[in-house]
Amino acid sequence: MSGPRPVRAPRGTELSALGWQQEAALRMLQNNLDPEVAEHPDKLVVYGGTGKAARDWRSFDAMVRTLRTLRQDETMLVQSGRPVGVMQTHEWAPRVLIANSNLVGDWANWEEFRRLEALGLTMYGQMTAGSWIYIGTQGILQGTYETFAAVAAKRFGGTLAGTITLTAGLGGMGGAQPLAVTMNDGVALCVDCDPRAIERRIEHRFLDVRADSLEHALQLAVEARDARRPLSIGLLGNAAELLPRMLAEGAPVDIVTDQTSAHDPLAYLPVGVDFDDMASYAAEKPADFTRRARESMAAHVEAMVGFMDAGAEVFDYGNSIRGEAQLAGYARAFDFPGFVPAYIRPLFCEGKGPFRWAALSGEASDIHKTDKALLDLFPENESLHRWIRMAGERVRFQGLPARICWLGQGERDKAGDMFNDMVGNGTLAAPLAIGRDHLDCGSVASPYRETEAMLDGSDAIADWPLLNAMVNVASGASWVSIHHGGGVGMGRSLHAGQVSVADGTKLAGEKIRRVLTNDPGMGVIRHVDAGYDIAESVAEERGVRIPMREE
Ligand code: NAD
């Protein structure tokens, strides 16, 4: 069997591998390709344009086969979605080590990457696609919710009620935007050129309604805004055409951002191209397509700058659209900030980031039990309580039930330890896979996103994600990954991830305590090193040792 077919992770307690660590990797790889989870499972694409879980179906089959027979003292090596070796290691070592999409500096561009990809030598791993810890749109929902909450706090008195947010991109990640805005009580107008993306978000209850036309969308938006009623509206069309039109017509927009797949110019629809012709045109004439996509992105970004000049709160949402517009020659592309320096960095200084866990049992009740236990563990954390309550009400699980919440250094280890106890004492039906996005406090070098405008100018220093991966290997994570490109594209980022399996054993508990202390600890030391005061006080308060401060 080596062709496309539906994939779904097994549920329950019966193992098809030699232990839960291997079984977890197997289930999470399969879960990434579950049609409920992945955007294009037949192509092994999980999310983010072309982010894949395996290089090809033969590689997928080989990984499944190998994970089923992998021993507790062996490690499978994965090179860009293909298993290339099994080495004898030891029980504290990760069961899987993954390196995806990495190219040597001078060669790290889309053209060379695609040439090598066409030769079958590499694949695009995005962040959690090739590292097997994507949990569907919920994964990005909380980060997006927090970002819009920060926008509300900065500009609109703590709520988005009575405001209109204009954005585009309703894909795997971008699909979180409408729900994140309505959770903050605002109105969201979301453009996408793919009718299926709009339908899918409505089906998953992330989006409320679809408008028939721009006029209809604006009418719905203004009515809801005036009634201070949360509402999200999908609008079919090309953002590079609609945004300039809306700007020219003086659309009453308060906040503008974007999550089209702009990081990959072959995944952004140029003006004048029919959506149905997009894939064949991109495949047949990539250079021509790229030029036209970049020109369209320049028009899109120019309209965003126009909204900013007119007084709207405008930010780049981590898809490199400013970089692509600049490549097309638009001089003011970087006039508006990225979302990390604008809203997220203070959280990173505390080691906070997108912590998540998936129930390998497949039972929703396991997640509900962890939700409750987490609220009891952190009774004073109001935003955590608000998030978990809303997520419980509004998030529909995709694939294996999972939960995300942002926790910091000193919190993640407590949560992980408690989860492992809950597995060990039988409260939960089966083990949990505990991981995070690569978009985290100390695991990324990405000058257009996570490390944009660092205080000390260290934006492009990429030693940090490498140290992060190594410290996770040394601390006992179950699988560790180092990727290039991710959400911002080739040549623009290096990032690392880890997943640790809580199987209820004492050994797992010891590993989890170390990993979940050291992994967010990297965020604290990275930001201390860059000169952030908040990080320094967090380090002092939580006993994070920083040699250069011990003189
Ligand atoms: P995706 O490929 O699943 O979805 C992109 C959507 O954009 C598609 O539905 C597509 O139809 C639409 N689109 C493309 N061109 C368009 C155009 N001209 N007009 C209107 N719609 C258009 O991608 P995704 O997983 O949703 O990710 C979106 C972007 O966000 C990517 O660049 C990704 O790398 C980035 N990203 C950001 C974060 C973050 O934290 N902010 C995290 C992960 C990914």
Residues whose N, C-alpha, C, O or C-beta is under 5 A from the ligand:
A	BS01	NAD	E39 Y47 G48 G49 A168 G169 L170 G171 G172 M173 G174 G175 V191 D192 C193 D194 A197 G237 N238 A239 A240 Q259 T260 S261 A262 H263 A267 Y268 L269 Y317 G318 N319 G486 G487 V488
